[in-house]
Structures are given as structure tokens and as C-alpha cells.
Amino acid sequence: MKGVAVTRGLGDVIPAPGEVRPDTAADFTIDSGTRISAAAGTEDVAEHLAAALRPATGYGLPIGGAGLDAGAVTSGVIALVVDAALGSEAYRMEISPGGILLTGGDPAGVFYGVQTLRQLLPAEIYAGVPQQVTWTVPGGTISDRPRFSYRSGMLDVARHFFTVAEAKSYLDTLVQFKINHLHLHLTDDQGWRIEIDSWPKLTAISGGEGTGVDGVGPGFYTKADYSELVAYAAARFVTIVPEIDMPGHVNAAQVAYPELTTDGIAPEPRTDVEVGYSSLVAAKKETYTFADDVLREIAALTPGPYIHIGGDEALVTTAEDYRTFIERLLPLVVKHGKRPLGWHEMASADLPPTTIVQYWRIEATDDGTARAAAAGHKVIMSPADRTYLDMKYAADTTPGLDWAGLVSIEQAYGWDPADRLPGVTEDSLLGVEAPLWSETLRTLADAQTMTFPRLPAIAEIGWSPRETHNWESFRTRLAACAPRWRAQGVAFHPAPEINWPH
């Protein structure tokens, strides 16, 4: 006997769709006869959809060619098509008793429509074994497009390393909420996590045992590992953004190569959580040979348009040396065919025209970021008191830090990027990012617990039209995520402000 699934409304998804037109007489039920049709360009998305639905339904869901007949969906078909007129990443989903027509402005739009479709099905669809459930999708039409083109999560693999498998698992949870960038913080004082052929001691010395906070986060990505992760992300329409943090946060690099220090003496390895004590030397030739080599190899491995150069918390670098370093470093990124991206401190320097500034502090104003925006530079908003997923939910929660304050789900949801800084308007914004720093993390479950349920809040801010943002609506839709996360084995924090179903 089939189970009775929880009834879902057409708009009961995260991020909130831009336009929803329900039709309660037009529900569609997926059954053993349902098939998927894939128009040109959607074949890989069709495979993704089938792979997502087959385990829980137990149905074959064969994939074929076009499923349209005189403009209507052939009976029993989920049809995937592309219409560029919709625009990049946009989609329209028309659900009728005969089938589903999912049209994307590009294959990415079709993929995001698939994520919406998965949420519209009963939560049991996320299970890994067949479930006795009637797989009904509520009828009507959704028209949807992103507010911002850059919607990102960040995973710090320097303070605690996460394997390729763990990073893939983490990425798979992010894309369900239409995240399209994954920023990897690859280097810091406590470890160097990416193989560089021209400087092999970086990983041989600073990527092995005893590295990471408390010495319990060893590991690094070989070039093959990194390329595997990049390809896995690209198949899910996610761009990997690698970060090589400079001129500060470089103790691990200097342990491996003491010629990068002022006196040529290697510092002691660091496994504590202090920041701001290390710096590359702006006046040394070796500094720029090192930076150029690393950026060249990272650029060759990274098909995406961005390289993040860090630039934050260079507390022992003088203001003059900082400007000198940034103004020599950023043209190297451009030389290697990439667009420079860095934390907002670098806005104190003269920036190449394509440079993107990422704001992370908690102050109400920032003149440097505002000047950069006025000069035409795009800005990514990541204020720590709203978006930092490593902050504690409440005083008694673990893991987590609290230097930026406590970040509840309501705090993460209750802001708007266009209102955060004077001088940084909607037109200046490229998007938003939710960083997860790993000083207190020890497992993938720790990472999931700090990410969920706050990441969906940042995802909705980045995707949904501003006028749809509503806390009471969001908290209700968020509660419905709990059974989905349980079905996937994803750890999450049961925050008391949400009425979680048991």
C-alpha cells in the first residue's frame, strides 16, 4: 500500500520562486510509466534527474528524445527543453495531469528547475531505497530566475582538510538550493592544501600530518584531485573559486620555504587559531616569483573565471607594503587569464578594472568597498554577522566561534545585501556568499550542522526577488527541509525558532 505523503503547495520551496500560479486540478503523479525526454543540451540534466528519482521511486524513468507533441507534453513525460529567451539560469515549469514541461533559459536553468521539482515531491524522494509513496507533484506553473548571478558557499579546507569525497558531498547539498559557486580556501597559516609542482615542499611539508588547527586536519589535493572536484562541480553548474591567501595567512608557505620570510629563517609551524602574524615580504623578488608560479599553476587547473587572492588580516604588513604587494599581485592574476577576487581590505589599493571585492566585516560602513563600487568594481556581500556559517547559533551551541556575534537563522535571513553598506547598491552587487571557516570543525557532519539550516537563508537572499523575502513564510518552508535532510543523512542544527516536524 502506498503511503500518504505530506501535501505541498506549488510555492513551498527554497529559494522562493519569483512567480507561482497554482492549479489544484492539474497535479501530476510520477509512476512506473513515466519517462524523461531530453531536448538537445539537456541530456546531462536528464541523467541527473533520473539518478535523483530512481532510488526512492524504484521506477526505471527511461530517458529519450523530444517529448513534445504539437506544443503539449506527451502523456506521462517529464520534458526538458531550452529556450534562450528566458535568460541565463531562469526556468519555467508547467505541471499538468499529463506531464511536466520544464523549460530553462540554458541547461543551468533546467538544472535549477530540477532542484525545484525535487522539493515539490514528497520528502521521501531523497531516500536511497524504494519508498511506498504516491509521487504527486502539485499542478500549476512556476516562472523563476535568480536575483544575483553569483550565489556561493565557501569551504575552508586549510584549517581542517576535507577530502574530495567530503567536498563532493558538501557540494551536493548546496546545489539543492541553487548555489552556483564553491569558494575553496586552500591555504592558510595552518596548512597548504593544493599541489604546486614548482614549489613541491608546500604540500610535502605543510600539507601532511600535524597540520591544521590542533594538528588534526592533515591532507591536500593533488592536481588530479582538484581537477576531479572541478569537473564534478561543473557537472552541477557550480564554478570552483580557488583561494590562495596572500600576503597574510602564509605561515604554512614560509615553513616550507623560509626564503619567503624577511630573514630567511623558517618560522615554527602553527596549529592555533590566531591570525594576522604572518606576511610575505613586499620588497623581495622571491615573493613575486612564488606568487606568479602558484597563480600560473592554479589558473591552468581552473576553468572558471576567478582566482581569489585573499588579502585579509595582513596585520603585520605596513599599509605601504600592503598596497605595493596588492598592486603587483593582481596584474599577475590578470596575466594568467583570470579575474581577481579578494577580501575587501584590498580596496585600499589601486585595483585592475575586472577586480571583485568581497566584503566580510560587520561594520556599518566601509569607505574602501564603497569607493571600489563607485569605480565600477562588483561587490560580493559576506558580512560575518549574517553569513558566516562558522558562527555559533546560540551561546551554548557547538562547534563554532562567536567573534562576530551569534548568528541565528532569523539573523541570517533578516538582511538585504543592497542595504548593507552605504554606497554599495543593487547595481554594484555581483552576489552573496556564505563562508564556512573550519577552525572548530572536525568532521563533515560538523560542516553540515553549521551550514544547515542557515545556508538556505543566504541562498534565498541571493536567488529570490526581494519582495518575496518573508521570515514567517521562510521558517515554514524551512521546517519542511528536515525530513529531506534526514532522508539524505545530512546533519543539521534543530534551531528552536523553527517548528521542525518529527
C-alpha positions as CSV (number, residue, x, y, z in Angstrom):
1,M,0.0,0.0,0.0
2,K,1.2,3.5,-0.9
3,G,1.9,5.9,2.0
4,V,0.1,9.2,2.3
5,A,2.6,12.0,1.7
6,V,2.6,15.4,3.2
7,T,0.7,17.8,0.9
8,R,2.9,20.5,-0.6
9,G,2.0,23.8,-2.2
10,L,3.5,24.8,-5.5
11,G,5.5,27.6,-4.0
12,D,6.6,25.7,-0.8
13,V,10.3,25.5,-1.9
14,I,13.6,27.3,-1.1
15,P,14.6,29.6,-2.6
16,A,11.1,31.2,-3.1
17,P,10.2,31.2,-6.8
18,G,9.6,34.5,-8.5
19,E,6.1,33.8,-9.8
20,V,3.8,30.9,-8.8
21,R,0.4,30.1,-10.4
22,P,-1.1,27.1,-8.7
23,D,-3.7,24.9,-10.3
24,T,-5.0,22.3,-7.8
25,A,-6.8,20.4,-10.7
26,A,-3.5,19.9,-12.5
27,D,-1.4,17.7,-10.2
28,F,0.8,15.2,-12.0
29,T,1.8,11.8,-10.5
30,I,5.1,10.1,-11.4
31,D,4.5,6.4,-11.8
32,S,6.1,3.3,-13.4
33,G,5.2,4.5,-16.8
34,T,6.8,8.0,-16.5
35,R,9.7,8.8,-18.8
36,I,12.0,11.7,-19.2
37,S,12.6,13.4,-22.5
38,A,15.8,15.5,-23.1
39,A,16.0,18.1,-25.8
40,A,19.4,19.0,-27.1
41,G,21.6,20.4,-24.4
42,T,19.7,18.9,-21.5
43,E,20.9,15.3,-21.7
44,D,23.2,15.5,-18.7
45,V,20.5,17.2,-16.6
46,A,18.1,14.4,-17.6
47,E,20.6,11.9,-16.3
48,H,20.9,13.9,-13.1
49,L,17.1,14.0,-12.7
50,A,16.7,10.3,-13.3
51,A,19.5,9.4,-10.9
52,A,17.9,11.6,-8.2
53,L,14.4,10.0,-8.6
54,R,15.1,6.3,-9.3
55,P,16.4,5.2,-5.9
56,A,13.3,6.2,-3.9
57,T,10.6,5.6,-6.6
58,G,12.0,2.3,-7.8
59,Y,11.0,3.3,-11.3
60,G,13.1,3.0,-14.4
61,L,12.3,6.5,-15.7
62,P,13.9,5.9,-19.2
63,I,15.4,8.9,-21.0
64,G,14.5,9.5,-24.6
65,G,14.4,12.3,-27.2
66,A,11.9,15.1,-27.6
67,G,8.7,14.7,-25.6
68,L,6.6,17.5,-27.2
69,D,3.6,16.9,-29.5
70,A,2.1,20.0,-31.1
71,G,3.2,22.1,-28.2
72,A,1.9,19.9,-25.4
73,V,3.7,17.4,-23.2
74,T,3.3,13.8,-24.3
75,S,1.3,11.9,-21.7
76,G,3.5,10.6,-18.8
77,V,6.6,12.6,-19.8
78,I,8.8,15.0,-17.9
79,A,10.1,17.1,-20.8
80,L,13.3,19.1,-20.5
81,V,13.9,21.8,-23.1
82,V,15.9,25.0,-23.6
83,D,14.6,28.4,-24.7
84,A,17.3,31.1,-24.6
85,A,14.6,33.8,-24.5
86,L,14.1,33.0,-20.8
87,G,17.6,34.2,-19.9
88,S,20.5,32.6,-18.2
89,E,19.7,30.3,-15.2
90,A,16.0,31.1,-15.5
91,Y,13.3,28.4,-15.8
92,R,9.6,27.8,-16.3
93,M,7.9,24.7,-15.0
94,E,4.4,23.8,-16.3
95,I,2.8,20.9,-14.4
96,S,-0.4,19.3,-15.8
97,P,-2.1,16.0,-15.3
98,G,-0.4,14.7,-18.4
99,G,3.1,15.6,-17.5
100,I,5.7,18.3,-16.8
101,L,7.3,20.7,-19.2
102,L,10.5,22.2,-17.7
103,T,12.0,24.9,-19.9
104,G,15.3,26.5,-19.0
105,G,16.9,29.6,-20.4
106,D,20.0,27.4,-20.6
107,P,20.9,24.0,-19.3
108,A,21.7,25.6,-15.9
109,G,18.2,26.9,-15.8
110,V,16.8,23.4,-16.5
111,F,19.1,22.1,-13.7
112,Y,17.7,24.6,-11.2
113,G,14.2,23.7,-12.2
114,V,15.0,20.1,-11.4
115,Q,16.0,21.2,-7.9
116,T,12.6,22.8,-7.5
117,L,10.9,19.7,-8.8
118,R,12.7,17.5,-6.2
119,Q,11.5,19.8,-3.4
120,L,7.9,19.6,-4.7
121,L,7.9,15.9,-4.4
122,P,7.3,14.1,-1.0
123,A,10.4,14.2,1.2
124,E,10.9,10.5,0.8
125,I,12.2,11.2,-2.7
126,Y,15.6,11.9,-1.1
127,A,15.8,8.3,0.3
128,G,18.3,5.9,-1.1
129,V,15.9,2.9,-1.3
130,P,12.4,2.4,-2.7
131,Q,9.6,4.0,-0.7
132,Q,5.9,3.2,-0.7
133,V,4.7,6.7,-1.5
134,T,2.5,8.3,-4.2
135,W,4.8,10.7,-6.1
136,T,2.5,13.6,-6.8
137,V,3.7,17.0,-7.9
138,P,1.3,19.9,-7.3
139,G,-0.1,21.4,-10.5
140,G,0.4,24.8,-12.0
141,T,3.2,27.0,-13.4
142,I,6.4,28.4,-11.8
143,S,8.4,31.1,-13.5
144,D,11.7,31.8,-11.8
145,R,15.1,33.5,-12.3
146,P,18.0,34.4,-10.0
147,R,18.3,37.9,-8.4
148,F,22.1,37.7,-8.5
149,S,24.4,35.7,-10.8
150,Y,26.9,34.8,-8.0
151,R,25.5,32.7,-5.2
152,S,28.2,31.0,-3.3
153,G,29.3,28.8,-0.4
154,M,32.8,28.7,0.9
155,L,34.6,25.7,2.4
156,D,37.8,26.3,4.4
157,V,40.0,23.2,3.7
158,A,43.1,24.9,5.1
159,R,42.3,24.9,8.8
160,H,40.7,21.4,8.6
161,F,41.1,19.4,5.4
162,F,38.1,17.9,3.7
163,T,38.6,15.1,1.2
164,V,37.4,15.1,-2.4
165,A,34.6,12.8,-1.4
166,E,33.6,15.0,1.5
167,A,33.8,18.2,-0.7
168,K,31.6,16.5,-3.3
169,S,29.0,15.5,-0.6
170,Y,29.0,19.1,0.7
171,L,28.6,20.5,-2.8
172,D,25.7,18.2,-3.5
173,T,23.8,19.6,-0.5
174,L,24.5,23.2,-1.6
175,V,23.2,22.8,-5.2
176,Q,19.8,21.8,-3.9
177,F,19.4,25.5,-3.0
178,K,20.6,26.8,-6.3
179,I,24.1,27.7,-5.2
180,N,26.4,28.1,-8.2
181,H,29.9,28.8,-6.8
182,L,32.0,27.0,-4.3
183,H,34.9,29.0,-2.9
184,L,37.7,26.8,-1.6
185,H,40.0,28.4,0.9
186,L,43.1,26.3,0.0
187,T,45.9,27.9,2.0
188,D,46.4,29.5,5.4
189,D,48.8,29.6,8.4
190,Q,47.9,26.1,9.5
191,G,48.2,24.3,6.2
192,W,48.7,24.3,2.4
193,R,46.2,22.1,0.6
194,I,46.9,22.2,-3.2
195,E,49.8,20.6,-5.0
196,I,52.1,23.1,-6.8
197,D,54.7,21.4,-9.0
198,S,57.1,24.3,-8.9
199,W,57.1,24.6,-5.1
200,P,56.7,20.9,-4.0
201,K,57.5,21.4,-0.4
202,L,54.3,23.4,0.1
203,T,52.3,20.2,0.4
204,A,55.2,17.9,1.3
205,I,55.9,19.9,4.5
206,S,52.7,21.9,5.1
207,G,50.0,19.5,3.8
208,G,50.8,16.4,5.8
209,E,50.4,15.0,9.3
210,G,50.3,17.5,12.1
211,T,48.8,20.3,10.0
212,G,45.5,22.0,10.6
213,V,44.2,23.6,13.8
214,D,45.3,21.4,16.7
215,G,47.3,19.4,14.2
216,V,44.2,17.2,13.4
217,G,43.4,18.3,9.9
218,P,46.0,16.9,7.5
219,G,45.7,16.3,3.8
220,F,45.9,18.1,0.4
221,Y,44.5,17.9,-3.1
222,T,46.8,16.6,-5.8
223,K,46.3,18.2,-9.1
224,A,44.2,15.2,-10.2
225,D,42.1,15.5,-7.1
226,Y,41.4,19.2,-7.7
227,S,40.6,18.6,-11.4
228,E,38.2,15.8,-10.3
229,L,36.4,18.2,-8.0
230,V,36.3,21.0,-10.6
231,A,34.7,18.6,-13.1
232,Y,32.2,17.3,-10.5
233,A,31.2,20.8,-9.7
234,A,30.9,21.8,-13.3
235,A,28.5,18.9,-14.0
236,R,26.3,20.6,-11.4
237,F,26.7,24.1,-12.8
238,V,29.0,25.1,-10.0
239,T,32.1,27.2,-10.5
240,I,35.1,26.4,-8.3
241,V,36.8,29.6,-7.0
242,P,40.2,28.7,-5.6
243,E,41.7,31.0,-2.9
244,I,45.5,31.4,-2.3
245,D,45.6,33.8,0.7
246,M,48.3,36.5,0.5
247,P,50.1,38.5,1.7
248,G,49.0,37.4,5.2
249,H,47.9,33.9,6.3
250,V,51.2,32.5,4.8
251,N,52.9,30.8,7.8
252,A,52.5,27.3,6.2
253,A,54.2,28.5,3.0
254,Q,57.0,30.1,5.0
255,V,57.6,26.9,7.0
256,A,58.1,25.1,3.7
257,Y,60.1,27.9,2.0
258,P,61.9,30.1,4.5
259,E,63.2,32.3,1.6
260,L,59.7,33.8,1.7
261,T,60.5,35.4,5.1
262,T,62.3,38.6,5.9
263,D,65.3,36.9,7.5
264,G,65.3,33.6,5.6
265,I,64.6,31.6,8.8
266,A,61.7,29.2,8.8
267,P,59.0,30.0,11.4
268,E,57.6,27.3,13.6
269,P,54.5,25.5,12.3
270,R,51.3,26.9,13.7
271,T,48.2,24.9,14.7
272,D,46.5,27.6,16.8
273,V,43.7,29.9,15.7
274,E,45.5,33.2,15.9
275,V,45.5,35.4,12.8
276,G,47.5,38.3,11.4
277,Y,51.0,37.4,12.4
278,S,52.5,36.3,9.1
279,S,53.2,38.2,5.9
280,L,55.0,37.8,2.6
281,V,57.7,40.4,2.0
282,A,56.6,43.1,-0.4
283,A,60.2,44.1,-1.3
284,K,61.6,40.6,-2.1
285,K,61.9,39.3,-5.6
286,E,61.2,35.7,-4.3
287,T,57.7,36.9,-3.2
288,Y,56.6,37.6,-6.7
289,T,58.3,34.6,-8.3
290,F,56.4,32.5,-5.7
291,A,53.1,34.2,-6.4
292,D,53.5,34.1,-10.1
293,D,54.3,30.4,-10.1
294,V,51.4,29.5,-7.8
295,L,48.9,31.6,-9.7
296,R,50.0,30.2,-13.1
297,E,49.5,26.6,-11.9
298,I,46.2,27.3,-10.2
299,A,44.9,29.2,-13.3
300,A,45.9,26.3,-15.6
301,L,43.8,23.9,-13.3
302,T,40.8,26.2,-13.0
303,P,38.4,26.7,-16.0
304,G,36.3,29.2,-14.0
305,P,37.0,32.9,-14.4
306,Y,38.1,33.7,-10.9
307,I,41.1,33.4,-8.6
308,H,40.7,34.6,-5.1
309,I,43.9,36.2,-3.6
310,G,42.7,36.6,0.0
311,G,44.2,39.8,1.1
312,D,42.6,39.9,4.6
313,E,44.1,40.3,8.1
314,A,47.6,41.3,6.9
315,L,48.1,42.9,10.3
316,V,51.9,42.9,10.4
317,T,52.2,44.2,6.8
318,T,52.6,48.0,6.7
319,A,50.0,49.9,4.7
320,E,52.6,50.9,2.1
321,D,53.9,47.4,1.7
322,Y,50.3,46.1,1.5
323,R,49.5,48.4,-1.4
324,T,52.8,47.6,-3.1
325,F,52.1,43.9,-2.9
326,I,48.4,44.0,-4.0
327,E,49.2,46.3,-6.9
328,R,51.9,43.9,-8.1
329,L,49.9,40.7,-7.4
330,L,46.6,41.5,-9.1
331,P,48.1,42.1,-12.6
332,L,49.6,38.6,-12.3
333,V,46.1,37.1,-11.9
334,V,45.0,39.1,-15.0
335,K,48.1,37.9,-16.9
336,H,47.1,34.3,-16.3
337,G,43.7,35.0,-17.8
338,K,41.6,35.2,-14.6
339,R,39.5,37.8,-12.8
340,P,41.0,38.8,-9.4
341,L,38.7,38.4,-6.4
342,G,39.7,39.3,-2.8
343,W,38.6,40.3,0.6
344,H,37.6,43.9,0.9
345,E,40.9,45.1,2.6
346,M,42.5,45.1,-0.9
347,A,40.2,48.0,-1.9
348,S,42.8,50.3,-0.2
349,A,45.0,49.7,-3.3
350,D,44.5,50.6,-7.0
351,L,42.6,47.7,-8.5
352,P,42.6,46.4,-12.1
353,P,39.2,47.1,-13.7
354,T,37.9,43.5,-13.5
355,T,38.7,43.0,-9.8
356,I,35.8,41.9,-7.5
357,V,35.7,43.0,-3.8
358,Q,34.3,40.6,-1.2
359,Y,33.0,42.4,1.9
360,W,33.2,40.4,5.2
361,R,33.4,42.7,8.2
362,I,30.5,43.7,10.5
363,E,30.9,47.5,10.5
364,A,28.0,49.6,9.2
365,T,30.3,51.4,6.7
366,D,33.4,50.7,4.7
367,D,34.8,53.5,2.6
368,G,37.1,51.3,0.6
369,T,34.4,49.0,-0.6
370,A,32.2,52.0,-1.4
371,R,35.0,53.6,-3.4
372,A,35.5,50.4,-5.3
373,A,31.8,50.2,-6.1
374,A,31.8,53.8,-7.2
375,A,34.7,53.0,-9.5
376,G,32.7,50.2,-11.1
377,H,34.0,47.2,-9.3
378,K,31.5,44.5,-8.4
379,V,31.0,43.5,-4.8
380,I,30.1,40.2,-3.2
381,M,28.4,40.5,0.2
382,S,29.5,38.2,3.0
383,P,29.1,40.2,6.3
384,A,30.3,37.9,9.1
385,D,27.3,38.8,11.4
386,R,24.9,37.5,8.8
387,T,26.6,35.0,6.5
388,Y,29.5,33.3,8.4
389,L,28.3,29.7,8.9
390,D,31.1,29.1,11.5
391,M,29.5,31.4,14.0
392,K,27.5,29.8,16.8
393,Y,23.8,29.7,16.5
394,A,23.4,30.4,20.3
395,A,25.8,30.8,23.2
396,D,25.5,27.1,24.1
397,T,25.9,25.5,20.7
398,T,29.0,23.7,19.4
399,P,31.0,23.7,17.3
400,G,31.5,27.3,16.3
401,L,33.0,30.7,17.1
402,D,31.4,33.9,18.3
403,W,33.7,36.8,17.5
404,A,31.1,38.2,15.0
405,G,28.3,37.5,17.4
406,L,25.7,34.8,17.4
407,V,24.0,34.1,14.1
408,S,20.6,32.6,14.4
409,I,18.6,31.5,11.4
410,E,16.5,34.7,11.7
411,Q,19.7,36.8,11.8
412,A,21.0,35.0,8.7
413,Y,17.7,35.7,6.8
414,G,16.9,39.2,8.1
415,W,19.0,41.5,6.0
416,D,19.4,42.6,2.4
417,P,22.7,42.9,0.5
418,A,21.6,46.1,-1.2
419,D,21.1,47.8,2.2
420,R,24.3,46.6,4.0
421,L,26.8,49.4,3.1
422,P,26.2,53.0,2.1
423,G,27.5,53.4,-1.5
424,V,27.0,49.7,-2.4
425,T,23.7,49.5,-4.3
426,E,22.0,46.7,-6.0
427,D,23.7,47.6,-9.3
428,S,27.1,47.2,-7.6
429,L,26.4,43.7,-6.3
430,L,27.6,40.5,-8.1
431,G,26.0,38.4,-5.3
432,V,26.3,36.8,-1.9
433,E,28.4,34.2,-0.3
434,A,28.1,32.1,2.9
435,P,31.7,31.2,4.2
436,L,32.3,28.3,6.4
437,W,35.6,28.6,8.3
438,S,36.9,25.3,9.8
439,E,38.8,26.1,12.9
440,T,36.3,24.3,15.1
441,L,35.2,21.6,12.6
442,R,36.5,18.0,12.7
443,T,34.1,16.1,10.5
444,L,31.7,16.5,7.5
445,A,28.8,16.3,10.0
446,D,30.2,19.3,11.8
447,A,30.3,21.2,8.5
448,Q,26.7,20.2,7.7
449,T,25.5,21.2,11.1
450,M,26.9,24.7,10.8
451,T,25.7,25.0,7.2
452,F,22.2,23.8,7.8
453,P,19.7,25.4,8.2
454,R,21.4,28.8,7.7
455,L,22.7,28.2,4.1
456,P,19.1,28.1,2.7
457,A,18.6,31.6,4.2
458,I,21.6,33.0,2.3
459,A,20.5,31.1,-0.8
460,E,17.1,32.7,-0.8
461,I,18.5,36.1,-0.4
462,G,20.8,35.5,-3.4
463,W,18.1,33.9,-5.7
464,S,14.7,35.2,-4.8
465,P,13.2,38.6,-5.7
466,R,13.5,41.0,-2.7
467,E,9.7,41.4,-2.5
468,T,9.3,37.6,-1.7
469,H,11.5,37.8,1.4
470,N,9.3,37.0,4.4
471,W,10.5,35.4,7.6
472,E,7.2,33.7,8.6
473,S,7.0,32.1,5.1
474,F,10.6,31.1,5.1
475,R,10.6,29.5,8.5
476,T,7.6,27.4,7.5
477,R,9.2,26.3,4.2
478,L,12.5,25.7,6.1
479,A,10.8,23.3,8.5
480,A,9.9,21.1,5.5
481,C,13.6,20.6,4.8
482,A,14.1,18.5,8.0
483,P,12.7,15.2,6.6
484,R,14.6,15.7,3.4
485,W,17.9,16.1,5.3
486,R,17.1,13.1,7.5
487,A,16.4,11.0,4.4
488,Q,19.8,12.1,3.0
489,G,21.7,11.6,6.3
490,V,22.6,15.3,6.4
491,A,23.3,16.6,9.9
492,F,21.5,19.9,10.8
493,H,21.0,22.1,13.8
494,P,17.4,21.8,15.2
495,A,17.1,25.5,16.0
496,P,14.3,26.3,18.4
497,E,12.8,29.1,16.3
498,I,11.7,26.6,13.7
499,N,8.7,24.2,14.2
500,W,10.5,21.1,13.0
501,P,8.4,18.1,12.1
502,H,9.3,14.9,14.0
